[in-house]
Amino acid sequence: MRPNKRNRVFGGEPVLGIANETDRRAFLRMAGLVGVGATLVAGGLGTGIASAATQPSGDAGDIEILNYALTLEYLEADFYAAGLKKNFVSGRELELITEITDHESAHVTSVTALIKQLGGTPVAKPAIKYPDSTFADKASFLKAASTFEEVGVTAYHGQVGLIKSPEVLGAGAAIAGVESRHAAVLAMLMGGNAFPAPIEKARTKEEVLAIVKPFLS
């Protein structure tokens, strides 16, 4: 059973104040009317993307970067949804993993909407496959989750210098911040260091795709 969202917290502060899924869907529909930025509240993101959504069209390079980000978000959202079905976690761990799952789903929805608002075409969800070891046990699941989050953070950082629009840059930073929180939580669940370095790494698109290639059919 999924934990009650009204009572769950992430990073010490409530993330969702929505009582049930009906209210959540109603909230997202309402947010779509006032701008894609509001839809990011459920994912713990800031207002940077709201400004980007007001732009009539986006730079082709920025849209390509957003589609690259969307591909990674598709993968993360699918991974957590599949992992929850394995019932590896319970109690507080289940609450946290469920929260992360919701965040990744919100990222997919929000980045997709932003691409459309900027006049681009969102890429389709890729075919995803998982090596047998991915869900072998709880440890394997958490290790894969940690890898995905670390790769996600470094992927966003790797694109910082290539983004032209300040608004799109702000949106990417907002998502990267949430992904970094996820990485810290997963490190703690595994008994590792939640903040191993004072400065986050950055990876190029080629480096990131080489890491996630085994999961893409």
SULURHU-V904317 format. One record per residue. RES is the residue in one small letter. OMEGA is omega as a letter, one per 30 degrees, with the letter a starting at -180 (* if undefined). NEAR is the number of other C-alpha atoms within 10 Angstrom. D_LAST is the distance of its C-alpha to the last C-alpha in Angstrom with 1 decimal. Layout:
res: [RES RES]
omega: [OMEGA OMEGA]
near: [NEAR NEAR]
d_last: [D_LAST D_LAST]
This chain:
res: [m r p n k r n r v f g g e p v l g i a n e t d r r a f l r m a g l v g v g a t l v a g g l g t g i a s a a t q p s g d a g d i e i l n y a l t l e y l e a d f y a a g l k k n f v s g r e l e l i t e i t d h e s a h v t s v t a l i k q l g g t p v a k p a i k y p d s t f a d k a s f l k a a s t f e e v g v t a y h g q v g l i k s p e v l g a g a a i a g v e s r h a a v l a m l m g g n a f p a p i e k a r t k e e v l a i v k p f l s]
omega: [l l l a a a a l l a l a l l l l a a a a l l a a l l a l l a l a a l a a a a a l a l l a a a a a a l l a a a a l a l a l l l l l l l l l a l l l l a a a l a a l l a l a a l l a l l a l l l a a l l l l l l a l l l l a a l l a a l l l a l a l a l l l a l a l a l a a a a a l a a l l a l l l l l l a l l l a a l l a a a a a a a a a l a l l l l l l l l a l l l l l l a a l a l l l a a a a a l a a a a a l l l l l a l a a l a a a a a a a *]
near: [5 9 15 12 19 13 13 18 15 16 12 7 8 13 20 20 14 17 12 11 10 9 12 15 12 12 16 19 12 14 16 15 10 12 19 27 24 21 28 26 19 20 25 18 25 19 17 19 28 21 16 25 23 15 14 9 15 20 15 13 13 20 23 17 21 25 20 18 23 23 18 25 23 21 22 23 20 17 23 21 17 14 22 17 9 14 11 16 18 13 8 11 14 17 20 22 22 21 21 25 22 18 26 26 19 22 27 22 19 27 26 21 20 28 25 17 19 20 16 20 15 19 15 11 14 13 10 14 15 13 9 7 10 19 19 12 12 16 14 13 21 21 16 19 22 20 16 22 23 21 24 24 25 21 24 25 19 17 20 16 8 12 19 14 15 13 19 27 20 20 26 24 20 19 25 20 17 22 23 20 18 26 25 20 23 26 22 13 17 14 9 12 14 17 15 10 8 6 7 12 14 19 17 14 16 9 14 18 17 10 12 14 11 12 16 13 9]
d_last: [30.8 29.8 32.5 34.9 33.6 37.2 38.0 35.0 35.2 32.8 34.4 37.8 37.8 36.9 33.7 33.9 37.2 36.0 37.4 34.9 31.8 34.1 35.6 32.3 31.2 34.6 34.4 31.1 32.7 35.7 33.8 32.2 35.7 36.9 33.9 30.4 31.9 33.4 30.1 29.2 32.1 30.1 27.6 30.5 30.2 33.2 34.7 33.4 30.8 33.6 35.3 32.3 31.9 35.4 34.5 34.5 31.8 29.6 29.1 26.2 25.2 25.4 23.3 20.6 20.8 20.8 17.6 16.1 17.6 16.4 12.7 13.7 15.9 13.3 11.4 14.9 16.2 13.6 14.0 17.8 18.0 16.3 18.5 21.6 21.2 21.6 25.1 25.2 27.4 30.7 33.6 33.3 29.9 28.6 30.4 28.7 25.1 25.8 27.2 24.2 21.9 24.2 24.2 20.5 20.7 23.6 21.9 19.3 22.3 24.4 22.3 21.3 25.1 26.0 23.9 25.6 29.0 28.6 28.0 24.4 21.4 18.8 15.2 13.3 11.2 7.5 5.3 5.6 6.0 9.2 11.0 14.2 16.4 15.1 17.4 19.8 22.7 24.0 24.2 20.5 19.6 22.0 21.0 17.3 18.8 21.2 18.6 16.7 20.1 21.4 18.5 19.0 22.7 22.5 20.1 22.6 25.5 23.9 24.2 27.7 29.5 27.5 28.2 31.2 32.0 33.9 32.7 29.0 29.7 31.4 28.6 26.1 28.7 29.2 25.6 25.5 28.6 27.2 24.1 26.7 28.5 25.5 25.1 28.8 28.9 26.1 27.9 31.0 29.5 28.5 32.0 31.0 32.3 31.5 32.5 32.2 33.2 35.4 33.0 29.3 27.1 25.1 21.9 21.0 17.8 16.8 17.6 15.7 12.4 13.0 13.3 10.4 7.9 7.6 6.5 3.8 0.0]
